[in-house]
Amino acid sequence: MTFSLDGLRRWPDVEAPDLVATDAADRLLLDESASARAGVDVGELVVIGDGYGALTLGAAADGGRGIRVHQDPLTGERALAANAERFGLRDAFVSLPLEPGLVRGARIVLMRLPRSLDALRDIAGLIAAHAADDVIVFAGGRVKHMTVAMNDVLRERFARLDVTLARQKSRVLVAREPQDGRDPVPSRAIHDGIVVCAYGGAFAGTSIDIGTRFLLEHLPSLADGTAIDFACGTGVIAAALALQHPSLRVIACDQSAVAVSSARATAEANGVADRIEVVRDDMLGAQPDASASFIALNPPFHSGAAVHEGIAPRMFAEAARVLRPGGELWTVWNSGLRYRPALERAVGPTRQVARNAKFTVTASARR
């Protein structure tokens, strides 16, 4: 099959007519980097933050091989693999964690700019520390998501920064001459006796978002069994469960690589790393049916930059699959979203545990 950016899919991520697998920023990045990519050898091209494979497979279709790729969401990684299979390009790249081996010796880096400045700071520092001295970084995005502060962050790690002309509401920053590189380290903060660790880009950073804090205030006492912190973020709920219930088996899972790294750091900082299994997973795919007695969930409602109402119901159904009969899903949600009927349908009888001016905590018993 002939490669076409228009033929890319988002699957297994949420798909809908208004959710796209590629955009003008991907096309601009490929066009701006084309001549530079033509001069690199196998293994010298790195792609970071590719949504669903547009940058990786666009470069592979131009002859790129040995491309090293990092995508934070596991759904993006799996979408890239599925799209590559369809176009016969699976052997052109390898997916890697955000570690020195990803960028060591790289001469060209294509990057979708992250929304978080801390995430950009971590990535820029890693590239500057381990890429080739003549590396060129093409960092692009939609203009509406870009800020002047992104330029400042890149200038901390690169002596030269050029800005392209905008095209179709997209723009590319081109960084050269790396300097003062450093590997990412998690930030730390203490909240009510819990140490929270976060790498750049983790949701809420080292703070505890108000929804999670409200759920923490109402967590029940639990007997022995398996408890899951579903969409765990920095692992605050998992750490609290492990600290409060020493005999409980706790699993923390998230599809975000930076969340998983942060949750592991949080578990270690609280001395409970030996009792929390941290898993990068799409939904709860690695967990057997009817295997958990308790699941805590603060469901996201974004797919990338887009708000989509279909995410939470999928998570409720997945929780229902993994809960044993009689097990409970405790969910915190913005009261305006009115999730209770969906919880009743997907899981079972649902009662209100607590409610304040903004959030509702419910407990849904598995039928």
SVG drawing of the C-alpha trace seen along z (x, -y; Angstrom):
<svg xmlns="http://www.w3.org/2000/svg" viewBox="-29 -35 59 48">
<polyline fill="none" stroke="black" stroke-width="0.4" points="0.0,0.0 1.4,-3.4 2.0,-5.6 -0.3,-8.6 -0.7,-10.8 -4.4,-10.9 -4.6,-7.1 -3.4,-7.2 -5.8,-6.0 -5.9,-6.8 -6.9,-3.3 -6.7,-1.9 -7.2,-5.4 -10.7,-7.0 -11.8,-7.6 -14.5,-10.1 -15.1,-12.3 -13.7,-15.4 -10.6,-13.6 -7.8,-13.5 -4.6,-11.3 -2.5,-14.0 -2.6,-17.7 -0.9,-20.7 1.9,-20.8 3.0,-17.3 3.1,-18.2 5.1,-21.4 7.6,-19.5 8.2,-17.0 8.6,-19.7 10.9,-21.9 13.1,-19.0 13.2,-17.3 16.6,-18.5 18.2,-17.9 16.8,-14.4 18.2,-13.5 21.7,-13.8 21.5,-11.5 22.6,-7.9 20.6,-4.9 19.9,-5.4 20.6,-9.2 17.0,-10.3 14.8,-10.6 11.1,-11.4 9.6,-12.5 5.9,-13.1 4.5,-11.7 0.8,-11.6 -0.2,-8.5 2.8,-8.0 2.7,-10.9 6.3,-12.0 7.8,-8.6 6.1,-7.0 6.4,-10.2 10.2,-10.1 10.2,-6.3 8.4,-6.8 11.2,-9.2 13.8,-6.5 14.5,-6.9 15.6,-3.8 16.6,-3.0 14.3,-5.8 14.2,-6.0 10.8,-7.0 9.3,-8.0 5.6,-8.6 4.2,-9.3 0.8,-7.7 0.7,-3.9 -2.3,-4.3 -0.1,-6.5 2.7,-3.9 0.2,-1.2 -1.4,-3.3 2.0,-3.9 2.7,-0.2 -0.7,0.5 -0.3,-2.2 3.2,-0.9 1.9,2.6 -0.7,1.3 1.9,-0.5 4.7,2.1 7.0,-0.2 7.2,1.7 10.9,2.4 11.8,-1.3 11.7,-2.3 12.0,-1.2 10.0,-2.6 12.1,-3.5 11.6,-5.2 12.6,-8.8 16.1,-7.8 19.6,-8.6 19.6,-5.7 16.7,-7.4 18.8,-10.4 22.4,-9.3 24.3,-10.4 21.2,-11.7 21.7,-14.3 18.1,-15.2 15.2,-15.3 11.6,-15.8 9.4,-16.8 5.8,-17.8 6.0,-20.4 4.4,-19.3 1.9,-21.5 3.9,-21.4 7.0,-23.6 8.4,-21.2 8.1,-18.3 9.8,-20.4 12.6,-21.2 13.1,-17.5 13.2,-16.6 15.5,-19.5 17.9,-18.7 18.1,-15.0 18.8,-15.9 21.4,-18.5 23.1,-16.0 23.3,-13.0 22.7,-13.9 25.5,-14.7 27.1,-18.2 25.7,-19.1 22.1,-17.9 19.2,-19.9 15.9,-19.8 12.7,-20.6 10.1,-21.3 6.6,-22.1 3.0,-22.5 -0.2,-24.3 0.2,-28.1 -2.7,-28.2 -0.8,-25.7 2.5,-27.5 3.9,-30.2 7.0,-32.5 8.0,-30.6 8.7,-27.6 11.4,-29.5 12.9,-30.5 13.0,-26.9 14.8,-25.7 17.3,-28.6 18.3,-27.2 19.7,-24.1 20.5,-25.4 22.7,-28.3 20.8,-29.0 17.1,-29.1 15.3,-30.0 11.6,-30.3 9.9,-29.4 7.1,-31.3 3.7,-30.0 1.7,-27.8 -1.9,-26.7 -1.8,-27.9 1.3,-25.8 4.9,-26.8 8.3,-25.1 11.1,-26.1 14.6,-25.0 17.2,-24.5 21.0,-24.0 24.2,-24.0 23.3,-22.0 24.6,-23.3 24.3,-22.5 22.5,-19.2 21.1,-17.2 19.0,-14.1 15.5,-14.5 15.0,-14.1 11.6,-14.2 10.4,-17.1 9.2,-16.4 6.7,-17.8 5.0,-16.6 1.2,-16.8 -0.3,-15.6 2.5,-13.1 2.6,-11.8 5.7,-12.5 4.6,-13.3 7.1,-12.9 6.6,-14.1 8.6,-14.3 7.8,-17.1 4.4,-16.7 2.8,-14.5 -0.7,-15.6 -0.9,-18.1 2.9,-17.9 3.9,-17.6 0.5,-19.1 -2.6,-17.0 -5.4,-18.0 -8.6,-18.9 -10.6,-16.0 -8.0,-13.5 -7.7,-15.3 -11.4,-15.0 -11.3,-11.2 -8.4,-10.8 -10.4,-12.3 -13.1,-9.7 -11.2,-6.4 -12.7,-3.5 -11.0,-1.1 -10.1,2.0 -9.6,5.7 -6.9,7.8 -7.2,8.1 -6.1,6.3 -6.7,2.6 -6.1,0.6 -5.3,-3.0 -6.7,-3.3 -5.2,-6.2 -2.9,-6.7 -1.0,-9.9 1.8,-10.4 0.5,-7.5 -0.8,-9.5 -3.8,-7.3 -1.7,-4.1 0.8,-5.4 -2.0,-6.4 -3.6,-2.9 -0.3,-1.2 0.5,-3.3 -2.9,-2.9 -3.3,0.9 0.1,2.7 -1.4,6.1 -3.2,4.8 -1.8,5.6 -1.8,2.3 -1.5,1.9 -1.0,-1.6 -1.6,-1.8 -1.6,-4.6 -1.1,-4.7 1.3,-7.7 5.0,-6.9 5.7,-10.0 2.9,-9.1 4.3,-5.6 7.8,-6.9 6.4,-9.5 4.3,-6.9 7.3,-4.6 9.3,-7.5 6.3,-8.4 6.2,-4.8 9.9,-4.7 9.8,-8.1 7.1,-6.8 8.9,-3.5 6.2,-1.4 7.8,-0.4 7.9,3.2 4.1,3.2 3.0,1.2 3.1,2.7 3.3,-0.1 2.1,0.8 1.9,-1.1 -1.3,0.1 -4.0,-0.8 -7.1,-0.9 -6.7,2.2 -5.7,4.6 -3.0,6.4 -5.4,7.2 -7.5,10.5 -11.3,10.5 -12.7,10.4 -9.3,10.0 -9.7,6.8 -11.7,6.0 -11.3,2.2 -10.6,-0.3 -10.1,-4.1 -10.6,-6.3 -10.4,-10.0 -11.2,-9.7 -9.7,-12.0 -11.9,-13.6 -9.2,-14.6 -7.9,-12.7 -4.7,-14.6 -5.8,-18.3 -9.4,-17.4 -12.2,-17.0 -14.2,-13.8 -17.1,-12.4 -16.5,-8.8 -13.4,-8.2 -14.9,-7.8 -17.6,-5.3 -14.9,-3.0 -13.0,-3.2 -16.2,-2.4 -16.7,0.7 -13.1,1.8 -13.3,1.4 -16.4,3.5 -14.6,6.3 -11.7,6.4 -13.7,6.1 -14.8,9.3 -18.6,9.5 -19.2,7.3 -16.0,5.3 -16.3,1.5 -15.3,-1.2 -14.8,-4.5 -14.9,-7.4 -14.5,-11.2 -16.0,-13.3 -17.0,-16.9 -20.6,-17.0 -21.6,-18.7 -20.7,-15.6 -23.5,-13.5 -21.7,-10.2 -23.9,-8.3 -26.3,-6.8 -23.3,-5.6 -21.8,-4.0 -25.0,-2.3 -25.2,-0.8 -21.6,0.2 -20.8,1.4 -23.8,1.7 -25.7,0.0 -24.0,-3.3 -24.3,-5.4 -23.0,-8.9 -20.3,-9.0 -19.5,-12.7 -20.2,-15.9 -18.9,-19.4 -19.4,-22.5 -17.6,-21.0 -17.0,-17.2 -18.9,-14.1 -17.5,-10.8 -19.5,-7.7 -19.1,-4.0 -20.3,-1.5 -20.7,2.2 -20.0,4.8 -23.1,6.8"/>
</svg>
